[in-house]
Amino acid sequence: MGATHSQSFATAPPGGARASLSFAATQDVDEQAALLRGWNQSYAQLSSGVFKGSIAETSFAGLHLFMEQTDSELFQTGELPANLCAVGVPLRFPGIAHFCGAPTMGEAVHVFSGRNGFGVPHPAAW
């Protein structure tokens, strides 16, 4: 198991809304999958070598945003709660990836619910 390094911040902006910001970096693929609470994710590392990943996330006004980075080729599976909808926007990756069975390039936006789970093989540097 690699070490996970994390920082978290919470604020109460004007109007009483609560906001949080956190960052975590890990060198273990299973720890990386566990960082996204509520997604019930499992990762399988397909490429060799030491895994490195990070997640920066913020929550405010009922919205949860995160940015995940990994340096290894992975296969992700997971399942959101049935009442949630997610929007995925790959920021960069080399070549073509597949999202829930469909080929995708870096300029795509993916909208999906948690009803049927998801499976996403993706290249390194996702």
C-alpha positions as CSV (number, residue, x, y, z in Angstrom):
1,M,0.0,0.0,0.0
2,G,1.3,3.4,-0.9
3,A,1.0,6.5,1.3
4,T,-2.0,8.8,0.8
5,H,-1.4,12.5,1.4
6,S,-4.4,14.7,1.8
7,Q,-5.5,18.2,2.8
8,S,-9.0,19.4,3.5
9,F,-10.6,22.9,4.0
10,A,-14.1,23.9,4.9
11,T,-15.6,27.4,4.8
12,A,-18.9,29.1,5.5
13,P,-19.3,31.7,2.7
14,P,-21.8,34.6,3.1
15,G,-25.3,33.5,3.2
16,G,-24.6,30.5,5.4
17,A,-23.9,28.0,2.6
18,R,-21.2,25.4,3.5
19,A,-18.3,24.7,1.1
20,S,-15.4,22.4,1.2
21,L,-12.2,21.8,-0.7
22,S,-9.8,18.9,-0.5
23,F,-6.8,17.4,-2.3
24,A,-5.4,13.9,-2.0
25,A,-2.5,12.1,-3.7
26,T,-1.8,8.4,-3.6
27,Q,0.5,5.7,-4.9
28,D,-2.0,2.9,-4.6
29,V,-4.7,2.1,-7.1
30,D,-7.2,0.8,-4.5
31,E,-6.7,3.9,-2.3
32,Q,-7.4,6.1,-5.4
33,A,-10.7,4.3,-6.1
34,A,-11.7,4.7,-2.4
35,L,-11.1,8.5,-2.5
36,L,-14.3,9.1,-4.5
37,R,-16.8,8.3,-1.7
38,G,-20.3,7.3,-2.9
39,W,-19.2,6.0,-6.3
40,N,-18.6,2.4,-5.2
41,Q,-15.6,2.2,-7.5
42,S,-13.1,-0.5,-8.2
43,Y,-9.9,0.1,-10.2
44,A,-7.7,-2.5,-11.9
45,Q,-4.3,-1.2,-13.1
46,L,-3.7,-2.5,-16.6
47,S,-0.2,-1.0,-17.1
48,S,3.0,-2.0,-15.2
49,G,4.9,0.2,-12.8
50,V,4.2,2.3,-9.7
51,F,0.7,3.9,-9.7
52,K,0.4,7.7,-9.0
53,G,-2.9,9.5,-8.8
54,S,-4.6,12.5,-7.2
55,I,-8.1,13.9,-6.6
56,A,-9.0,17.5,-6.0
57,E,-12.6,18.1,-5.0
58,T,-15.0,20.7,-3.8
59,S,-18.6,20.6,-2.6
60,F,-21.0,23.5,-2.4
61,A,-24.8,24.1,-2.8
62,G,-25.5,20.4,-3.3
63,L,-23.0,20.1,-6.1
64,H,-19.9,17.9,-5.9
65,L,-17.0,18.6,-8.4
66,F,-13.8,16.7,-8.6
67,M,-10.8,16.4,-10.8
68,E,-9.0,13.1,-10.9
69,Q,-5.6,12.4,-12.4
70,T,-3.9,9.1,-12.9
71,D,-0.7,8.1,-14.6
72,S,-1.5,4.4,-15.3
73,E,-3.8,2.6,-17.7
74,L,-6.9,1.5,-15.7
75,F,-10.2,-0.2,-15.9
76,Q,-12.8,1.4,-13.6
77,T,-16.1,0.0,-12.5
78,G,-18.6,1.6,-10.2
79,E,-22.1,2.5,-9.4
80,L,-23.7,5.7,-8.3
81,P,-26.8,5.9,-6.1
82,A,-29.8,5.5,-8.4
83,N,-31.1,9.0,-7.7
84,L,-27.9,10.8,-8.9
85,C,-26.7,11.9,-12.3
86,A,-23.0,12.5,-13.2
87,V,-21.3,14.5,-15.8
88,G,-17.8,13.5,-16.9
89,V,-15.4,15.7,-18.9
90,P,-12.0,14.2,-19.8
91,L,-9.5,17.0,-19.7
92,R,-6.8,15.2,-21.6
93,F,-5.7,11.8,-22.6
94,P,-3.7,10.3,-25.5
95,G,-5.7,8.5,-28.2
96,I,-9.1,7.0,-27.9
97,A,-10.7,5.9,-24.6
98,H,-14.0,4.0,-24.1
99,F,-16.7,5.3,-21.8
100,C,-19.5,2.7,-20.9
101,G,-18.6,0.8,-24.1
102,A,-18.6,3.8,-26.5
103,P,-15.4,5.2,-28.0
104,T,-14.6,8.8,-27.0
105,M,-12.0,11.4,-27.7
106,G,-10.9,14.1,-25.3
107,E,-13.5,16.7,-26.3
108,A,-16.5,14.6,-25.2
109,V,-18.9,15.3,-22.3
110,H,-20.4,12.2,-20.7
111,V,-23.7,12.2,-18.8
112,F,-24.8,9.1,-17.0
113,S,-26.9,7.9,-14.1
114,G,-26.1,5.3,-11.4
115,R,-28.9,2.9,-12.3
116,N,-26.8,0.3,-14.2
117,G,-23.3,1.0,-13.0
118,F,-20.5,1.8,-15.3
119,G,-17.2,0.4,-16.7
120,V,-14.5,2.6,-18.1
121,P,-11.2,1.4,-19.5
122,H,-8.9,4.4,-20.0
123,P,-5.4,5.1,-21.1
124,A,-2.6,6.5,-18.9
125,A,-2.6,10.2,-18.2
126,W,-6.4,10.4,-18.0
